[in-house]
Amino acid sequence: MASPTFSAVNSKELIDVVDVCIRCYADASEEKINLIPGAYRDEDGEPWVLPVVLDLEKKLVQSVTYNHEYILFLGTDSFKTLAPRLILGEESPALRTGRALGIQTVGGSGALRIGAELLVRHAKYDTFYISEPTWDNHESTFLYAGFSTSRKYRYWDPVKRGVDFEGLIEDLREAPENSVIVLQLCAHNPTGCDLTKKQWTEVADVMEERKLFPIFDAAYQGFASGDVEEDAWAVRYFVDRGFEMLVTQSFSKNMGLYGDRVGCLTVVLKEGRQKELASVEFMLTIIARAIYLCPTRHGGEIVVRILRDSEARKQWLESLRKMVERLKVARQSLKERLDELGTPGNWNHITSQSGMFSFTGLTSKQAAYMADEHHMYLLPNGRANICALNDNNVDRFAQAVHDSITME
């Protein structure tokens, strides 16, 4: 039997990302600023365990019932009840009428992977659209799930440094019927640019007309506005419009549970199809078992206890608002420094964007200059994690940005 041949990944973009990550982590300079990771950092550049999470973990491990046993394939009943309510709303008509269900997954990535395979294997979809640009794992997740055709809709306008809404709508109008459209709910990764409510209604109009299937990636609920209810508006609007859809949630960012890998996949069917949910749940069970058997216990318990207990939930939301406010302060500080330096260009997009990331507008050449000359690392496409900035380094970073733009 012949030995298998393994071909290398042929993606310059991915290779460039890996290269800059390797260079960053190998750089021992005290001047280094790492703006690459998709994770929150505090004012000292350190990971932050939310106080309510730390308190609940202590109580959890001290409990006489604490153990490391498996949980059910699709998560506990408490999780499957509480997590969908967070995104769909306590009074969601879809939940109230029994035409929606949620399952616990291994992070938001697991939710995307299981949802994608459900659509391919059991609903026979074959074409999906992602925004240009988007999170670099979206495309491979859907392709590995079995989708045959990957397409993109315009999203970023490099001239106005905002959403290319006209291009987005035009691309959706031209999408074949029954295409799956991946929509980032809020705090868009990597651009930090979100749609307005009016724009979401226009997107819904086109998708309804063209018979397009939405899958909302809600990786950053609460991280855009600081309000989990406000950030969920688009999903709830689509439900009210009668769309069938998938919604994927992650508790990595808004609860800081990165390494615990806690996510949720919610399926919403149209009115009158409630009886089909049992079959859908069985399909999801088969897919989940084939990929990872069952989700994680520890992180799921933390999420349930936060969402179930009113005081814990209050503490969590306060911490979430604290993170969002610090990001807003960092954005404002950076913009002010760039304006004071007279850095060429308009930097209003820094503060108009939301969430953890800023699509700075820097070119790959300028990003490379930042790394080579200033030990400051961002992705080659110019995406920077704003929470890497603080009072101790924002001046140096702004000066480096200024230098990279004026170096010629």
Disulfide bonds with the S-S distance in Angstrom:
none
